[in-house]
């Protein structure tokens, strides 16, 4: 990955789609937590069908609730540490590996997230990334993440994604989530250039970037979020989304796409629009 300072670049394009870029090779009919069950089974020497692993979704929910109670929504390291501890304690209680199980649990997340046998790049994703690389002559393309910066750096290299991005930028380095203006100010300061676009798939945590003068391009493979947003706006039932979401959507600063390649084409189209390099004024009332 290159460092800031290359001449001729006029802005920054951010991508927060790591989990989407890497698709799980999940067997048909398996539950969404299949890969986690595989990782925990391997870490603790259990069978993938072990009854203990059936409690994994519950333990994950408990850990998430505890982390959110602290207000540190971006603290993914604490979230996974709590999850691992809860699973390890349950296994110890069941008489499996005792304290050894808890120690092994510390490696669980790195095992699953660095195992290339569980992941693959979809063809449309490869095509989109190659197209995105064409923009790097004029823009920095940065992979952003809520996860540990060191862990993500290793993962990006392990999966060969580093050639597509100039830099990795983690919220854990500045301890500020992406829904805060200070995160984007720090990003702008790191490159001394405006952040023009943000590619993501989380309307709850990442759409607020549109309030800070950034075009948010959202991947919605199911094609349900945009339709839901339009319906709630047209019917006047806005309780599902804050007013500013409808405002930015109608202004064109929040856009939706069915696949990664269409998303990159949308980025290219936005960058060609007049006034792209002029920042919108954040609305203090939203």
Buried (B, 14 or more C-beta within 10 A) or exposed (E): BEEBEEEEBEBBBBBBBBEBBBEBEBEEEEEEBBBBBBBBBBBBEBEEEBEBBEEBBEBBEBBBEBBEEEEBBBBBBBBBBBBBBBBBBBBBEEEBBEEBBBEBBBEBBBBBBBBEEBBBBBEEBBBBBEBBBEBBEEBBBBBBBBBBBEBBBBBBBBBEBBEBBBBBBBBBEBEBBBBBBEBBBBBBEBBEBBBBBBBBBBBEBBBBBBBBBBBBBBBBEEEEBBEBBBEBBEEEEEEEBBEBBBBBBEEEBBBBBBBBBBBBBBBBEBBEEEEBEEEBEBEEEB
